Amino acid sequence: MIPEWMKEVNAEPCECHAAYHGKKSFIGRTIEEIFEFIEAAFIAESYSRRKGLLQSLDPRVKLISIMAIIFATVLVTNLKILASVYVFLVLTAYISKIEVSYFIKRVWLFIPIFSAFIALPMIFNIFFPGDPLIQLIHLGPGAHLGPFSLPGSVYITRQGVYAASIFIMRVATCVSAIVLLFLTTPQQMLFKAIRSVGVPRIYVLTLGMAYRYIFLLTDLVREMYIAKRARTIRSRSMFEEQKWVGGRIGYTLIRSLDMSEKVHMAMLSRGFTGDVKTMEEFKMRKRDYIAGAASIALSIVLVATSQNIFR
C-alpha cells in the first residue's frame, strides 16, 4: 500500500532554489548568470506558443515585415515618429500575448549600456555646437585641454539632446522589433524563414547549431561547478579559483570540439546532406498577405513622412 502522504501533489511553483546562500565567489555568480540565461531562454520560447497576433502569421511574413520596419526606422529623423513606432511595437506585443512589462524590461535593460555612452558626447557643445540648454562650467577665454582648445563655457545644447534622444529611441525601436520577432517565432521556424529569404545555408546552419548546443555547454559548466562544490572542504584563494576556471575553460573547449565531431558524424550517418529539414511547412494565408502589405506600406509612409515627401 502506498502511504497517503506520497499521493499528495503540490501544484504550486517551488519556492526553493539550489543556489548557494551567503557570500558567493565569482564562480558562483557566473553560474547564477548561466541559470538566469537558460531560464530567460525558456521563458522566451514559451511566448512563441501562445495564440497571439504575430504567432498566427507566417514566419517569412514576420521576418520581412520586421526588417522593413527596421529599415524605415533607421531612415526616420523625427523623434515623434520614432516614439509612435515604438508605441506601435509595444501595442503589437500586447496583442501578441506578451507581457508589456517583460517586453519593455527586456529592451531597456540593454539600451543604456551602449547607446547612452555613444550618445553622451553629443549633448555637449565641445563636440556639437548648439543653443545652450544647461550650463555646466565656465572656463573663460583661451581654455585648452592639451593641444585642443575649449570653448569659454561648457554646456548642454538643445540640438545635442535632441540628436541623442533620436539615436537612443532609434536603437530602442530597432531592438524592440528584433525582440518581438524572436519572442513570437519558434527558433527552428525562424531559422527556416531566414534560409527561405536567401541567407546562405552555412550561416543559418551555424547559427542554429550554436543556439541548440549552447544550452548543452552551459549545462556542462553547471555540472562541473556542482561537482567541484561537492568535493570542496574548505574555501580556496582567488588565485586557485582562477586557476581552476582557466583549466575548466580549456576542458570545455576540448569537449566542445570533440562533441562537434561526434555530432557531425552522427548527422552524416542519418542522411545529412547540408540542409536541415523540419516537419513544419510554411503556408501563406490571406491574413499573411494583408499583414505583409500593411507593414511594407507603413514603412514607406514612415520614410516619406520623415523626409517630408508628402509636403
WOFENFEN-V854856 format. One record per pair of residues at least 12 apart in sequence whose ideal C-beta (glycine too) atoms are under 6 Angstrom apart, sorted by the first residue. I is the first residue (numbers start at 1). J is the second residue. D is the distance in whole Angstrom. If there is no record, write none. Layout:
I;J;D  I;J;D
//
This chain:
19;32;6  25;241;6  31;225;5  34;218;5  44;183;6  47;98;6  47;183;4  48;184;6  48;185;6  48;186;5  50;97;4  52;96;3  52;97;4  53;95;4  53;96;5  54;96;4  54;184;4  55;184;5  57;288;6  57;291;5  58;282;6  58;284;6  58;288;4  59;185;5  59;189;5  59;190;6  59;193;4  60;193;5  60;196;6  61;288;5  61;291;6  61;292;5  62;181;6  63;193;5  65;292;6  65;295;4  66;177;5  66;181;5  68;295;5  68;296;5  68;299;4  69;177;5  69;299;6  70;174;5  70;177;5  72;299;4  72;302;4  72;303;5  73;85;6  73;170;6  73;173;5  73;174;6  75;303;5  76;302;6  76;306;4  77;306;6  78;306;5  79;165;6  79;166;5  81;306;6  82;169;4  82;170;6  82;173;6  85;173;5  86;173;5  89;176;5  89;177;6  93;180;6  96;184;5  98;183;6  106;179;6  107;175;5  107;176;5  107;179;6  111;172;5  115;168;5  115;171;5  119;164;4  119;167;5  119;168;6  122;160;5  122;163;5  122;164;5  123;156;5  123;160;4  123;161;5  123;164;5  125;151;6  125;155;6  125;157;5  128;160;5  130;157;3  130;158;6  130;159;4  130;160;6  131;157;6  131;158;5  132;155;5  133;156;5  133;157;6  133;158;5  134;156;4  135;153;6  135;155;4  136;154;5  136;155;6  137;154;5  138;153;5  139;152;6  140;152;6  187;211;6  188;278;5  191;204;5  191;208;5  192;278;6  201;275;6  224;248;6
//
